[in-house]
């Protein structure tokens, strides 16, 4: 079983698709049981998606789209 620290360390690689099948499975198992890491991975995912917007000036629509996404994930979930 992975520890929270290991899951967090691997989260960005998970989202980039850099992990092999076995590593992904180990993280998924951890996420099923760990609410803390689920939230961490979600927020990291949102952040990674938001980064392209940060290179240029984002339109208001883009910003509110990201904010809505963050908000919906924060209020969702078990
Ligand atoms: Zn955890």
PDB file of the backbone (N, CA, C, O) and the ligand in Angstrom, with CONECT records:
HET     ZN  A 101       1
ATOM      1  N   UNK A   1       0.842  -1.213   0.000  1.00  0.00           N
ATOM      2  CA  UNK A   1       0.000   0.000   0.000  1.00  0.00           C
ATOM      3  C   UNK A   1       0.871   1.254   0.000  1.00  0.00           C
ATOM      4  O   UNK A   1       1.812   1.370   0.785  1.00  0.00           O
ATOM      5  N   UNK A   2       0.548   2.174  -0.877  1.00  0.00           N
ATOM      6  CA  UNK A   2       1.291   3.429  -0.932  1.00  0.00           C
ATOM      7  C   UNK A   2       0.970   4.305   0.274  1.00  0.00           C
ATOM      8  O   UNK A   2      -0.119   4.242   0.843  1.00  0.00           O
ATOM      9  N   UNK A   3       1.925   5.102   0.633  1.00  0.00           N
ATOM     10  CA  UNK A   3       1.673   6.129   1.638  1.00  0.00           C
ATOM     11  C   UNK A   3       1.201   7.405   0.935  1.00  0.00           C
ATOM     12  O   UNK A   3       1.384   7.577  -0.270  1.00  0.00           O
ATOM     13  N   UNK A   4       0.591   8.291   1.721  1.00  0.00           N
ATOM     14  CA  UNK A   4       0.093   9.545   1.164  1.00  0.00           C
ATOM     15  C   UNK A   4       1.222  10.314   0.477  1.00  0.00           C
ATOM     16  O   UNK A   4       1.047  10.875  -0.605  1.00  0.00           O
ATOM     17  N   UNK A   5       2.364  10.324   1.124  1.00  0.00           N
ATOM     18  CA  UNK A   5       3.498  11.073   0.590  1.00  0.00           C
ATOM     19  C   UNK A   5       3.901  10.547  -0.790  1.00  0.00           C
ATOM     20  O   UNK A   5       4.185  11.321  -1.704  1.00  0.00           O
ATOM     21  N   UNK A   6       3.922   9.230  -0.922  1.00  0.00           N
ATOM     22  CA  UNK A   6       4.303   8.617  -2.195  1.00  0.00           C
ATOM     23  C   UNK A   6       3.267   8.915  -3.279  1.00  0.00           C
ATOM     24  O   UNK A   6       3.605   9.142  -4.440  1.00  0.00           O
ATOM     25  N   UNK A   7       2.019   8.908  -2.873  1.00  0.00           N
ATOM     26  CA  UNK A   7       0.958   9.212  -3.828  1.00  0.00           C
ATOM     27  C   UNK A   7       1.084  10.647  -4.334  1.00  0.00           C
ATOM     28  O   UNK A   7       0.964  10.914  -5.529  1.00  0.00           O
ATOM     29  N   UNK A   8       1.331  11.566  -3.392  1.00  0.00           N
ATOM     30  CA  UNK A   8       1.482  12.968  -3.789  1.00  0.00           C
ATOM     31  C   UNK A   8       2.696  13.160  -4.697  1.00  0.00           C
ATOM     32  O   UNK A   8       2.653  13.911  -5.672  1.00  0.00           O
ATOM     33  N   UNK A   9       3.774  12.465  -4.353  1.00  0.00           N
ATOM     34  CA  UNK A   9       4.985  12.587  -5.168  1.00  0.00           C
ATOM     35  C   UNK A   9       4.765  12.102  -6.599  1.00  0.00           C
ATOM     36  O   UNK A   9       5.377  12.611  -7.537  1.00  0.00           O
ATOM     37  N   UNK A  10       3.885  11.115  -6.755  1.00  0.00           N
ATOM     38  CA  UNK A  10       3.662  10.529  -8.077  1.00  0.00           C
ATOM     39  C   UNK A  10       2.473  11.136  -8.811  1.00  0.00           C
ATOM     40  O   UNK A  10       2.200  10.787  -9.959  1.00  0.00           O
ATOM     41  N   UNK A  11       1.772  12.040  -8.147  1.00  0.00           N
ATOM     42  CA  UNK A  11       0.523  12.533  -8.720  1.00  0.00           C
ATOM     43  C   UNK A  11       0.735  13.251 -10.056  1.00  0.00           C
ATOM     44  O   UNK A  11      -0.052  13.074 -10.987  1.00  0.00           O
ATOM     45  N   UNK A  12       1.782  14.052 -10.153  1.00  0.00           N
ATOM     46  CA  UNK A  12       1.972  14.792 -11.404  1.00  0.00           C
ATOM     47  C   UNK A  12       2.351  13.842 -12.542  1.00  0.00           C
ATOM     48  O   UNK A  12       1.962  14.050 -13.691  1.00  0.00           O
ATOM     49  N   UNK A  13       3.109  12.805 -12.208  1.00  0.00           N
ATOM     50  CA  UNK A  13       3.444  11.824 -13.233  1.00  0.00           C
ATOM     51  C   UNK A  13       2.216  11.028 -13.662  1.00  0.00           C
ATOM     52  O   UNK A  13       2.060  10.667 -14.829  1.00  0.00           O
ATOM     53  N   UNK A  14       1.358  10.766 -12.695  1.00  0.00           N
ATOM     54  CA  UNK A  14       0.105  10.085 -13.007  1.00  0.00           C
ATOM     55  C   UNK A  14      -0.701  10.890 -14.019  1.00  0.00           C
ATOM     56  O   UNK A  14      -1.204  10.353 -15.006  1.00  0.00           O
ATOM     57  N   UNK A  15      -0.812  12.200 -13.750  1.00  0.00           N
ATOM     58  CA  UNK A  15      -1.613  13.062 -14.605  1.00  0.00           C
ATOM     59  C   UNK A  15      -0.959  13.270 -15.967  1.00  0.00           C
ATOM     60  O   UNK A  15      -1.640  13.535 -16.957  1.00  0.00           O
ATOM     61  N   UNK A  16       0.364  13.149 -16.009  1.00  0.00           N
ATOM     62  CA  UNK A  16       1.069  13.275 -17.287  1.00  0.00           C
ATOM     63  C   UNK A  16       1.112  11.971 -18.055  1.00  0.00           C
ATOM     64  O   UNK A  16       1.600  11.922 -19.184  1.00  0.00           O
ATOM     65  N   UNK A  17       0.596  10.904 -17.440  1.00  0.00           N
ATOM     66  CA  UNK A  17       0.607   9.609 -18.095  1.00  0.00           C
ATOM     67  C   UNK A  17       1.980   8.959 -18.119  1.00  0.00           C
ATOM     68  O   UNK A  17       2.263   8.133 -18.987  1.00  0.00           O
ATOM     69  N   UNK A  18       2.843   9.330 -17.160  1.00  0.00           N
ATOM     70  CA  UNK A  18       4.199   8.799 -17.145  1.00  0.00           C
ATOM     71  C   UNK A  18       4.358   7.519 -16.326  1.00  0.00           C
ATOM     72  O   UNK A  18       5.446   6.946 -16.277  1.00  0.00           O
ATOM     73  N   UNK A  19       3.299   7.078 -15.695  1.00  0.00           N
ATOM     74  CA  UNK A  19       3.416   5.899 -14.844  1.00  0.00           C
ATOM     75  C   UNK A  19       3.004   4.642 -15.603  1.00  0.00           C
ATOM     76  O   UNK A  19       2.183   4.687 -16.519  1.00  0.00           O
ATOM     77  N   UNK A  20       3.586   3.538 -15.203  1.00  0.00           N
ATOM     78  CA  UNK A  20       3.164   2.288 -15.819  1.00  0.00           C
ATOM     79  C   UNK A  20       1.873   1.792 -15.168  1.00  0.00           C
ATOM     80  O   UNK A  20       1.394   2.346 -14.178  1.00  0.00           O
ATOM     81  N   UNK A  21       1.335   0.739 -15.754  1.00  0.00           N
ATOM     82  CA  UNK A  21       0.041   0.230 -15.343  1.00  0.00           C
ATOM     83  C   UNK A  21       0.003  -0.140 -13.864  1.00  0.00           C
ATOM     84  O   UNK A  21      -0.978   0.131 -13.171  1.00  0.00           O
ATOM     85  N   UNK A  22       1.067  -0.752 -13.395  1.00  0.00           N
ATOM     86  CA  UNK A  22       1.132  -1.195 -12.011  1.00  0.00           C
ATOM     87  C   UNK A  22       1.150  -0.004 -11.042  1.00  0.00           C
ATOM     88  O   UNK A  22       0.499  -0.028  -9.997  1.00  0.00           O
ATOM     89  N   UNK A  23       1.909   1.039 -11.412  1.00  0.00           N
ATOM     90  CA  UNK A  23       1.986   2.231 -10.560  1.00  0.00           C
ATOM     91  C   UNK A  23       0.645   2.971 -10.515  1.00  0.00           C
ATOM     92  O   UNK A  23       0.201   3.444  -9.469  1.00  0.00           O
ATOM     93  N   UNK A  24       0.018   3.051 -11.703  1.00  0.00           N
ATOM     94  CA  UNK A  24      -1.292   3.709 -11.751  1.00  0.00           C
ATOM     95  C   UNK A  24      -2.304   2.981 -10.877  1.00  0.00           C
ATOM     96  O   UNK A  24      -3.097   3.606 -10.172  1.00  0.00           O
ATOM     97  N   UNK A  25      -2.266   1.670 -10.930  1.00  0.00           N
ATOM     98  CA  UNK A  25      -3.187   0.866 -10.145  1.00  0.00           C
ATOM     99  C   UNK A  25      -2.956   1.089  -8.646  1.00  0.00           C
ATOM    100  O   UNK A  25      -3.906   1.206  -7.872  1.00  0.00           O
ATOM    101  N   UNK A  26      -1.692   1.146  -8.256  1.00  0.00           N
ATOM    102  CA  UNK A  26      -1.367   1.356  -6.839  1.00  0.00           C
ATOM    103  C   UNK A  26      -1.918   2.697  -6.363  1.00  0.00           C
ATOM    104  O   UNK A  26      -2.453   2.798  -5.259  1.00  0.00           O
ATOM    105  N   UNK A  27      -1.783   3.723  -7.201  1.00  0.00           N
ATOM    106  CA  UNK A  27      -2.288   5.043  -6.823  1.00  0.00           C
ATOM    107  C   UNK A  27      -3.814   5.043  -6.794  1.00  0.00           C
ATOM    108  O   UNK A  27      -4.426   5.626  -5.900  1.00  0.00           O
ATOM    109  N   UNK A  28      -4.418   4.387  -7.777  1.00  0.00           N
ATOM    110  CA  UNK A  28      -5.883   4.340  -7.783  1.00  0.00           C
ATOM    111  C   UNK A  28      -6.422   3.653  -6.533  1.00  0.00           C
ATOM    112  O   UNK A  28      -7.422   4.083  -5.958  1.00  0.00           O
ATOM    113  N   UNK A  29      -5.761   2.598  -6.126  1.00  0.00           N
ATOM    114  CA  UNK A  29      -6.177   1.904  -4.905  1.00  0.00           C
ATOM    115  C   UNK A  29      -6.092   2.841  -3.705  1.00  0.00           C
ATOM    116  O   UNK A  29      -6.973   2.857  -2.845  1.00  0.00           O
ATOM    117  N   UNK A  30      -5.030   3.607  -3.666  1.00  0.00           N
ATOM    118  CA  UNK A  30      -4.876   4.545  -2.558  1.00  0.00           C
ATOM    119  C   UNK A  30      -5.956   5.632  -2.606  1.00  0.00           C
ATOM    120  O   UNK A  30      -6.532   6.001  -1.583  1.00  0.00           O
ATOM    121  N   UNK A  31      -6.213   6.132  -3.809  1.00  0.00           N
ATOM    122  CA  UNK A  31      -7.205   7.203  -3.946  1.00  0.00           C
ATOM    123  C   UNK A  31      -8.603   6.721  -3.555  1.00  0.00           C
ATOM    124  O   UNK A  31      -9.416   7.494  -3.048  1.00  0.00           O
ATOM    125  N   UNK A  32      -8.870   5.445  -3.796  1.00  0.00           N
ATOM    126  CA  UNK A  32     -10.177   4.911  -3.415  1.00  0.00           C
ATOM    127  C   UNK A  32     -10.401   5.011  -1.917  1.00  0.00           C
ATOM    128  O   UNK A  32     -11.530   5.171  -1.453  1.00  0.00           O
ATOM    129  N   UNK A  33      -9.311   4.913  -1.169  1.00  0.00           N
ATOM    130  CA  UNK A  33      -9.439   4.862   0.287  1.00  0.00           C
ATOM    131  C   UNK A  33      -9.056   6.161   0.975  1.00  0.00           C
ATOM    132  O   UNK A  33      -9.322   6.338   2.164  1.00  0.00           O
ATOM    133  N   UNK A  34      -8.430   7.072   0.234  1.00  0.00           N
ATOM    134  CA  UNK A  34      -7.877   8.246   0.898  1.00  0.00           C
ATOM    135  C   UNK A  34      -8.477   9.526   0.314  1.00  0.00           C
ATOM    136  O   UNK A  34      -8.174   9.917  -0.813  1.00  0.00           O
ATOM    137  N   UNK A  35      -9.304  10.140   1.079  1.00  0.00           N
ATOM    138  CA  UNK A  35      -9.967  11.354   0.647  1.00  0.00           C
ATOM    139  C   UNK A  35      -8.982  12.505   0.462  1.00  0.00           C
ATOM    140  O   UNK A  35      -9.111  13.314  -0.457  1.00  0.00           O
ATOM    141  N   UNK A  36      -8.025  12.558   1.330  1.00  0.00           N
ATOM    142  CA  UNK A  36      -7.010  13.614   1.272  1.00  0.00           C
ATOM    143  C   UNK A  36      -6.286  13.601  -0.074  1.00  0.00           C
ATOM    144  O   UNK A  36      -6.133  14.645  -0.709  1.00  0.00           O
ATOM    145  N   UNK A  37      -5.851  12.443  -0.499  1.00  0.00           N
ATOM    146  CA  UNK A  37      -5.111  12.348  -1.755  1.00  0.00           C
ATOM    147  C   UNK A  37      -6.024  12.540  -2.962  1.00  0.00           C
ATOM    148  O   UNK A  37      -5.595  13.070  -3.987  1.00  0.00           O
ATOM    149  N   UNK A  38      -7.280  12.113  -2.845  1.00  0.00           N
ATOM    150  CA  UNK A  38      -8.228  12.367  -3.937  1.00  0.00           C
ATOM    151  C   UNK A  38      -8.324  13.868  -4.198  1.00  0.00           C
ATOM    152  O   UNK A  38      -8.292  14.328  -5.340  1.00  0.00           O
ATOM    153  N   UNK A  39      -8.443  14.604  -3.113  1.00  0.00           N
ATOM    154  CA  UNK A  39      -8.568  16.057  -3.271  1.00  0.00           C
ATOM    155  C   UNK A  39      -7.275  16.653  -3.830  1.00  0.00           C
ATOM    156  O   UNK A  39      -7.308  17.556  -4.666  1.00  0.00           O
ATOM    157  N   UNK A  40      -6.154  16.144  -3.364  1.00  0.00           N
ATOM    158  CA  UNK A  40      -4.865  16.637  -3.841  1.00  0.00           C
ATOM    159  C   UNK A  40      -4.718  16.428  -5.349  1.00  0.00           C
ATOM    160  O   UNK A  40      -4.326  17.338  -6.079  1.00  0.00           O
ATOM    161  N   UNK A  41      -5.037  15.218  -5.799  1.00  0.00           N
ATOM    162  CA  UNK A  41      -4.885  14.897  -7.217  1.00  0.00           C
ATOM    163  C   UNK A  41      -5.857  15.724  -8.070  1.00  0.00           C
ATOM    164  O   UNK A  41      -5.499  16.191  -9.151  1.00  0.00           O
ATOM    165  N   UNK A  42      -7.069  15.895  -7.582  1.00  0.00           N
ATOM    166  CA  UNK A  42      -8.044  16.718  -8.304  1.00  0.00           C
ATOM    167  C   UNK A  42      -7.554  18.142  -8.477  1.00  0.00           C
ATOM    168  O   UNK A  42      -7.633  18.714  -9.564  1.00  0.00           O
ATOM    169  N   UNK A  43      -7.049  18.704  -7.396  1.00  0.00           N
ATOM    170  CA  UNK A  43      -6.602  20.099  -7.460  1.00  0.00           C
ATOM    171  C   UNK A  43      -5.382  20.247  -8.346  1.00  0.00           C
ATOM    172  O   UNK A  43      -5.226  21.244  -9.050  1.00  0.00           O
ATOM    173  N   UNK A  44      -4.522  19.245  -8.304  1.00  0.00           N
ATOM    174  CA  UNK A  44      -3.344  19.267  -9.170  1.00  0.00           C
ATOM    175  C   UNK A  44      -3.777  19.191 -10.637  1.00  0.00           C
ATOM    176  O   UNK A  44      -3.220  19.867 -11.501  1.00  0.00           O
ATOM    177  N   UNK A  45      -4.772  18.360 -10.892  1.00  0.00           N
ATOM    178  CA  UNK A  45      -5.279  18.206 -12.250  1.00  0.00           C
ATOM    179  C   UNK A  45      -5.857  19.525 -12.761  1.00  0.00           C
ATOM    180  O   UNK A  45      -5.606  19.932 -13.895  1.00  0.00           O
ATOM    181  N   UNK A  46      -6.619  20.171 -11.919  1.00  0.00           N
ATOM    182  CA  UNK A  46      -7.196  21.469 -12.284  1.00  0.00           C
ATOM    183  C   UNK A  46      -6.089  22.479 -12.573  1.00  0.00           C
ATOM    184  O   UNK A  46      -6.154  23.246 -13.534  1.00  0.00           O
ATOM    185  N   UNK A  47      -5.075  22.456 -11.717  1.00  0.00           N
ATOM    186  CA  UNK A  47      -3.959  23.379 -11.865  1.00  0.00           C
ATOM    187  C   UNK A  47      -3.220  23.138 -13.183  1.00  0.00           C
ATOM    188  O   UNK A  47      -2.893  24.085 -13.899  1.00  0.00           O
ATOM    189  N   UNK A  48      -2.960  21.876 -13.496  1.00  0.00           N
ATOM    190  CA  UNK A  48      -2.257  21.550 -14.733  1.00  0.00           C
ATOM    191  C   UNK A  48      -3.058  21.998 -15.949  1.00  0.00           C
ATOM    192  O   UNK A  48      -2.496  22.479 -16.933  1.00  0.00           O
ATOM    193  N   UNK A  49      -4.369  21.836 -15.870  1.00  0.00           N
ATOM    194  CA  UNK A  49      -5.218  22.274 -16.972  1.00  0.00           C
ATOM    195  C   UNK A  49      -5.239  23.783 -17.086  1.00  0.00           C
ATOM    196  O   UNK A  49      -5.422  24.322 -18.178  1.00  0.00           O
ATOM    197  N   UNK A  50      -5.054  24.464 -15.984  1.00  0.00           N
ATOM    198  CA  UNK A  50      -5.140  25.924 -15.978  1.00  0.00           C
ATOM    199  C   UNK A  50      -3.849  26.565 -16.476  1.00  0.00           C
ATOM    200  O   UNK A  50      -3.859  27.718 -16.908  1.00  0.00           O
ATOM    201  N   UNK A  51      -2.752  25.839 -16.423  1.00  0.00           N
ATOM    202  CA  UNK A  51      -1.456  26.424 -16.747  1.00  0.00           C
ATOM    203  C   UNK A  51      -1.372  27.047 -18.150  1.00  0.00           C
ATOM    204  O   UNK A  51      -0.825  28.142 -18.286  1.00  0.00           O
ATOM    205  N   UNK A  52      -1.895  26.387 -19.198  1.00  0.00           N
ATOM    206  CA  UNK A  52      -1.816  27.026 -20.526  1.00  0.00           C
ATOM    207  C   UNK A  52      -2.432  28.426 -20.547  1.00  0.00           C
ATOM    208  O   UNK A  52      -1.976  29.299 -21.285  1.00  0.00           O
ATOM    209  N   UNK A  53      -3.457  28.630 -19.746  1.00  0.00           N
ATOM    210  CA  UNK A  53      -4.081  29.952 -19.683  1.00  0.00           C
ATOM    211  C   UNK A  53      -3.122  30.991 -19.119  1.00  0.00           C
ATOM    212  O   UNK A  53      -3.212  32.176 -19.441  1.00  0.00           O
ATOM    213  N   UNK A  54      -2.211  30.536 -18.281  1.00  0.00           N
ATOM    214  CA  UNK A  54      -1.358  31.474 -17.567  1.00  0.00           C
ATOM    215  C   UNK A  54      -0.223  32.014 -18.425  1.00  0.00           C
ATOM    216  O   UNK A  54       0.426  32.993 -18.057  1.00  0.00           O
ATOM    217  N   UNK A  55       0.017  31.383 -19.560  1.00  0.00           N
ATOM    218  CA  UNK A  55       1.099  31.852 -20.417  1.00  0.00           C
ATOM    219  C   UNK A  55       0.726  33.125 -21.155  1.00  0.00           C
ATOM    220  O   UNK A  55       1.577  33.962 -21.453  1.00  0.00           O
ATOM    221  N   UNK A  56      -0.548  33.254 -21.440  1.00  0.00           N
ATOM    222  CA  UNK A  56      -1.008  34.479 -22.059  1.00  0.00           C
ATOM    223  C   UNK A  56      -2.053  35.106 -21.166  1.00  0.00           C
ATOM    224  O   UNK A  56      -2.348  34.596 -20.085  1.00  0.00           O
ATOM    225  N   UNK A  57      -2.601  36.193 -21.611  1.00  0.00           N
ATOM    226  CA  UNK A  57      -3.662  36.807 -20.834  1.00  0.00           C
ATOM    227  C   UNK A  57      -4.950  36.024 -21.064  1.00  0.00           C
ATOM    228  O   UNK A  57      -5.405  35.869 -22.197  1.00  0.00           O
ATOM    229  N   UNK A  58      -5.522  35.539 -19.985  1.00  0.00           N
ATOM    230  CA  UNK A  58      -6.733  34.735 -20.109  1.00  0.00           C
ATOM    231  C   UNK A  58      -7.942  35.633 -20.292  1.00  0.00           C
ATOM    232  O   UNK A  58      -8.020  36.731 -19.741  1.00  0.00           O
ATOM    233  N   UNK A  59      -8.871  35.141 -21.072  1.00  0.00           N
ATOM    234  CA  UNK A  59     -10.125  35.872 -21.190  1.00  0.00           C
ATOM    235  C   UNK A  59     -10.962  35.628 -19.936  1.00  0.00           C
ATOM    236  O   UNK A  59     -10.714  34.688 -19.180  1.00  0.00           O
ATOM    237  N   UNK A  60     -11.928  36.467 -19.737  1.00  0.00           N
ATOM    238  CA  UNK A  60     -12.774  36.322 -18.563  1.00  0.00           C
ATOM    239  C   UNK A  60     -13.511  34.991 -18.586  1.00  0.00           C
ATOM    240  O   UNK A  60     -13.723  34.362 -17.549  1.00  0.00           O
ATOM    241  N   UNK A  61     -13.896  34.574 -19.787  1.00  0.00           N
ATOM    242  CA  UNK A  61     -14.604  33.301 -19.926  1.00  0.00           C
ATOM    243  C   UNK A  61     -13.721  32.123 -19.515  1.00  0.00           C
ATOM    244  O   UNK A  61     -14.183  31.181 -18.872  1.00  0.00           O
ATOM    245  N   UNK A  62     -12.454  32.191 -19.893  1.00  0.00           N
ATOM    246  CA  UNK A  62     -11.539  31.110 -19.538  1.00  0.00           C
ATOM    247  C   UNK A  62     -11.345  31.035 -18.026  1.00  0.00           C
ATOM    248  O   UNK A  62     -11.344  29.953 -17.438  1.00  0.00           O
ATOM    249  N   UNK A  63     -11.182  32.197 -17.412  1.00  0.00           N
ATOM    250  CA  UNK A  63     -10.983  32.240 -15.967  1.00  0.00           C
ATOM    251  C   UNK A  63     -12.202  31.681 -15.244  1.00  0.00           C
ATOM    252  O   UNK A  63     -12.072  30.869 -14.329  1.00  0.00           O
ATOM    253  N   UNK A  64     -13.377  32.117 -15.656  1.00  0.00           N
ATOM    254  CA  UNK A  64     -14.562  31.643 -14.947  1.00  0.00           C
ATOM    255  C   UNK A  64     -14.798  30.155 -15.197  1.00  0.00           C
ATOM    256  O   UNK A  64     -15.356  29.456 -14.351  1.00  0.00           O
ATOM    257  N   UNK A  65     -14.369  29.679 -16.362  1.00  0.00           N
ATOM    258  CA  UNK A  65     -14.472  28.251 -16.643  1.00  0.00           C
ATOM    259  C   UNK A  65     -13.614  27.446 -15.657  1.00  0.00           C
ATOM    260  O   UNK A  65     -14.056  26.439 -15.104  1.00  0.00           O
ATOM    261  N   UNK A  66     -12.383  27.915 -15.452  1.00  0.00           N
ATOM    262  CA  UNK A  66     -11.497  27.240 -14.509  1.00  0.00           C
ATOM    263  C   UNK A  66     -12.048  27.321 -13.089  1.00  0.00           C
ATOM    264  O   UNK A  66     -12.048  26.334 -12.353  1.00  0.00           O
ATOM    265  N   UNK A  67     -12.515  28.502 -12.718  1.00  0.00           N
ATOM    266  CA  UNK A  67     -13.040  28.668 -11.370  1.00  0.00           C
ATOM    267  C   UNK A  67     -14.262  27.781 -11.136  1.00  0.00           C
ATOM    268  O   UNK A  67     -14.426  27.195 -10.066  1.00  0.00           O
ATOM    269  N   UNK A  68     -15.103  27.695 -12.143  1.00  0.00           N
ATOM    270  CA  UNK A  68     -16.275  26.832 -12.018  1.00  0.00           C
ATOM    271  C   UNK A  68     -15.868  25.383 -11.835  1.00  0.00           C
ATOM    272  O   UNK A  68     -16.460  24.640 -11.053  1.00  0.00           O
ATOM    273  N   UNK A  69     -14.838  25.003 -12.579  1.00  0.00           N
ATOM    274  CA  UNK A  69     -14.363  23.637 -12.500  1.00  0.00           C
ATOM    275  C   UNK A  69     -13.841  23.325 -11.100  1.00  0.00           C
ATOM    276  O   UNK A  69     -14.160  22.285 -10.524  1.00  0.00           O
ATOM    277  N   UNK A  70     -13.037  24.238 -10.562  1.00  0.00           N
ATOM    278  CA  UNK A  70     -12.513  24.059  -9.211  1.00  0.00           C
ATOM    279  C   UNK A  70     -13.668  23.968  -8.220  1.00  0.00           C
ATOM    280  O   UNK A  70     -13.690  23.106  -7.343  1.00  0.00           O
ATOM    281  N   UNK A  71     -14.603  24.857  -8.378  1.00  0.00           N
ATOM    282  CA  UNK A  71     -15.721  24.918  -7.436  1.00  0.00           C
ATOM    283  C   UNK A  71     -16.550  23.634  -7.488  1.00  0.00           C
ATOM    284  O   UNK A  71     -16.942  23.101  -6.450  1.00  0.00           O
ATOM    285  N   UNK A  72     -16.811  23.148  -8.683  1.00  0.00           N
ATOM    286  CA  UNK A  72     -17.643  21.948  -8.800  1.00  0.00           C
ATOM    287  C   UNK A  72     -16.948  20.750  -8.187  1.00  0.00           C
ATOM    288  O   UNK A  72     -17.608  19.867  -7.639  1.00  0.00           O
ATOM    289  N   UNK A  73     -15.635  20.703  -8.270  1.00  0.00           N
ATOM    290  CA  UNK A  73     -14.920  19.561  -7.681  1.00  0.00           C
ATOM    291  C   UNK A  73     -14.849  19.688  -6.165  1.00  0.00           C
ATOM    292  O   UNK A  73     -14.827  18.681  -5.458  1.00  0.00           O
ATOM    293  N   UNK A  74     -14.813  20.919  -5.663  1.00  0.00           N
ATOM    294  CA  UNK A  74     -14.753  21.080  -4.222  1.00  0.00           C
ATOM    295  C   UNK A  74     -16.067  20.714  -3.557  1.00  0.00           C
ATOM    296  O   UNK A  74     -16.085  20.194  -2.442  1.00  0.00           O
ATOM    297  N   UNK A  75     -17.172  20.989  -4.249  1.00  0.00           N
ATOM    298  CA  UNK A  75     -18.456  20.727  -3.636  1.00  0.00           C
ATOM    299  C   UNK A  75     -18.939  19.307  -3.911  1.00  0.00           C
ATOM    300  O   UNK A  75     -19.834  18.801  -3.235  1.00  0.00           O
ATOM    301  N   UNK A  76     -18.333  18.673  -4.914  1.00  0.00           N
ATOM    302  CA  UNK A  76     -18.688  17.284  -5.219  1.00  0.00           C
ATOM    303  C   UNK A  76     -18.078  16.326  -4.237  1.00  0.00           C
ATOM    304  O   UNK A  76     -17.366  16.708  -3.309  1.00  0.00           O
ATOM    305  N   UNK A  77     -18.382  15.054  -4.471  1.00  0.00           N
ATOM    306  CA  UNK A  77     -17.602  14.019  -3.834  1.00  0.00           C
ATOM    307  C   UNK A  77     -18.158  13.536  -2.509  1.00  0.00           C
ATOM    308  O   UNK A  77     -19.029  14.170  -1.912  1.00  0.00           O
ATOM    309  N   UNK A  78     -17.652  12.431  -2.071  1.00  0.00           N
ATOM    310  CA  UNK A  78     -18.150  11.808  -0.853  1.00  0.00           C
ATOM    311  C   UNK A  78     -17.736  12.573   0.399  1.00  0.00           C
ATOM    312  O   UNK A  78     -18.080  12.171   1.511  1.00  0.00           O
TER     313      UNK A  78
HETATM  314 ZN    ZN A 101      -3.435   9.423   0.972  1.00  0.00          ZN
END
